[in-house]
């Protein structure tokens, strides 16, 4: 329902959030193909929302799914990118500011 609502209202953030929730669910039950499908949709929308900057959480989910599928080089690359984003000073500034609200 959230996906239908997001599409009907052209709410990109709601769509991206819905896709990442579905990706996390499929990842938790061991379905890497479905995980990849939804995580890739979420990643594309997040890249659109942030002018090309992926979200660390989505990259981590993609990396985990590729790991489960046996694509270790891509998994390591995505997980490394996720860590670098999490460690970036700009990202830390947003986390600190959010915690103060």
Secondary structure as a PSIPRED ss2 file (coil, helix, strand):
# PSIPRED VFORMAT (PSIPRED V4.0)

   1 X C   1.000  0.000  0.000
   2 X H   0.000  1.000  0.000
   3 X H   0.000  1.000  0.000
   4 X H   0.000  1.000  0.000
   5 X H   0.000  1.000  0.000
   6 X H   0.000  1.000  0.000
   7 X H   0.000  1.000  0.000
   8 X H   0.000  1.000  0.000
   9 X C   1.000  0.000  0.000
  10 X C   1.000  0.000  0.000
  11 X C   1.000  0.000  0.000
  12 X H   0.000  1.000  0.000
  13 X H   0.000  1.000  0.000
  14 X H   0.000  1.000  0.000
  15 X H   0.000  1.000  0.000
  16 X H   0.000  1.000  0.000
  17 X H   0.000  1.000  0.000
  18 X H   0.000  1.000  0.000
  19 X H   0.000  1.000  0.000
  20 X H   0.000  1.000  0.000
  21 X H   0.000  1.000  0.000
  22 X H   0.000  1.000  0.000
  23 X H   0.000  1.000  0.000
  24 X H   0.000  1.000  0.000
  25 X H   0.000  1.000  0.000
  26 X H   0.000  1.000  0.000
  27 X H   0.000  1.000  0.000
  28 X H   0.000  1.000  0.000
  29 X C   1.000  0.000  0.000
  30 X C   1.000  0.000  0.000
  31 X C   1.000  0.000  0.000
  32 X H   0.000  1.000  0.000
  33 X H   0.000  1.000  0.000
  34 X H   0.000  1.000  0.000
  35 X H   0.000  1.000  0.000
  36 X H   0.000  1.000  0.000
  37 X H   0.000  1.000  0.000
  38 X H   0.000  1.000  0.000
  39 X H   0.000  1.000  0.000
  40 X H   0.000  1.000  0.000
  41 X H   0.000  1.000  0.000
  42 X H   0.000  1.000  0.000
  43 X H   0.000  1.000  0.000
  44 X H   0.000  1.000  0.000
  45 X H   0.000  1.000  0.000
  46 X H   0.000  1.000  0.000
  47 X H   0.000  1.000  0.000
  48 X H   0.000  1.000  0.000
  49 X H   0.000  1.000  0.000
  50 X C   1.000  0.000  0.000
  51 X C   1.000  0.000  0.000
  52 X C   1.000  0.000  0.000
  53 X C   1.000  0.000  0.000
  54 X C   1.000  0.000  0.000
  55 X C   1.000  0.000  0.000
  56 X H   0.000  1.000  0.000
  57 X H   0.000  1.000  0.000
  58 X H   0.000  1.000  0.000
  59 X H   0.000  1.000  0.000
  60 X H   0.000  1.000  0.000
  61 X H   0.000  1.000  0.000
  62 X H   0.000  1.000  0.000
  63 X H   0.000  1.000  0.000
  64 X H   0.000  1.000  0.000
  65 X H   0.000  1.000  0.000
  66 X H   0.000  1.000  0.000
  67 X H   0.000  1.000  0.000
  68 X H   0.000  1.000  0.000
  69 X C   1.000  0.000  0.000
  70 X C   1.000  0.000  0.000
  71 X C   1.000  0.000  0.000
  72 X H   0.000  1.000  0.000
  73 X H   0.000  1.000  0.000
  74 X H   0.000  1.000  0.000
  75 X H   0.000  1.000  0.000
  76 X H   0.000  1.000  0.000
  77 X H   0.000  1.000  0.000
  78 X H   0.000  1.000  0.000
  79 X H   0.000  1.000  0.000
  80 X H   0.000  1.000  0.000
  81 X H   0.000  1.000  0.000
  82 X H   0.000  1.000  0.000
  83 X H   0.000  1.000  0.000
  84 X H   0.000  1.000  0.000
  85 X H   0.000  1.000  0.000
  86 X H   0.000  1.000  0.000
  87 X H   0.000  1.000  0.000
  88 X C   1.000  0.000  0.000
  89 X H   0.000  1.000  0.000
  90 X H   0.000  1.000  0.000
  91 X H   0.000  1.000  0.000
  92 X H   0.000  1.000  0.000
  93 X H   0.000  1.000  0.000
  94 X H   0.000  1.000  0.000
  95 X H   0.000  1.000  0.000
  96 X H   0.000  1.000  0.000
  97 X H   0.000  1.000  0.000
  98 X H   0.000  1.000  0.000
  99 X H   0.000  1.000  0.000
 100 X H   0.000  1.000  0.000
 101 X C   1.000  0.000  0.000
